[in-house]
Amino acid sequence: MLDLQLEPTVRAALLEDLGRAGDLTTDAIVPADQIGTVALVARDAGVVAGTSCARLAWTLLDPRVVVRIDLPDGSPLTPGSVIGEAHGPVRALLTGERVALNFLGHLSGVATATATLAAAVAGTRARICCTRKTTPGLRALEKAAVVAGGGVNHRFGLDDAVLIKDNHIAFAGSITQAVRAAREHVGHLVKIEVEVDKLDQLRELLAMPARAGADAVLLDNMGPDLLREAVTLVDGRLITEASGRVTPEKAAALAAAGVDLISAGWLTHSAAVLDIGLDFVG
């Protein structure tokens, strides 16, 4: 992402931390002219993401800070890996530390979780993708972290694709009516996906004419055997996506059923933070 896109989010995080009076601790202890260097160091194994946010956390505070990133987003980490260094006024380095590490740890956690699922389905056709279950205000960053971890993005919002779920179908009266209404409403470049959890629903969807029907089907909470039957019914006519409490062990079984995508909301809303620290260099 461009700094122009990242800056409002990072700036807001800094303003939240600085409050009304700034960094009382650092300003009291560190002389204004003191210069130093700190290193971003991984404490755990994983995949790094969010390095641009960390860099901006310092350069927005003081443009004299120079940040060098040695391991860009998507790089594997082992305990002790030096992601990069920041050099400049120590006040800025210490004041921006928590914001830099918050972004880096959270986004690296998302990338690491994604990489774990991606490894579980390696060698199959399935790809791991995220959902809209993201932290408010951080969606674009979290989705970028998913890509850094080897996954792909689902829709970014309500405005870039149609996903017809159970409540939409209930109000429309049927899958057929819901898809027809959506197809008449959106432009020719907008994809339509329909969520189903029963084979009868899938058969109704597949009975629609190709140009008037959906482009993808979300096979929700289906076990591997039922999922395999669903994929056979689809027979390549739609993109197939599986979802529902996906774990690394379950992901492998879902992938073996032949789906194109496996989506998991926890990648962005519940991934564990990756432990990354800031060490004084000199």
Secondary structure, DSSP 8 states (H G I E B T S, - for coil): --HHHHHHHHHHHHHHHHTTT--HHHHHHS-TT-EEEEEEEESS-EE---HHHHHHHHHTT-TT-EEEESS-TT-EE-TT-EEEEEEEEHHHHHHTHHHHHHHHHHHHHHHHHHHHHHHHTTTSS-EEE--S---TT-HHHHHHHHHHTT-B---SSTTS-EEE-HHHHHHHSSHHHHHHHHHHHS-TT--EEEEESSHHHHHHHHTS-GGGS-SEEEEET--HHHHHHHHHHHTTSSEEEEESS--HHHHHHHHHTT-SEEE-THHHHT-----EEEEE--
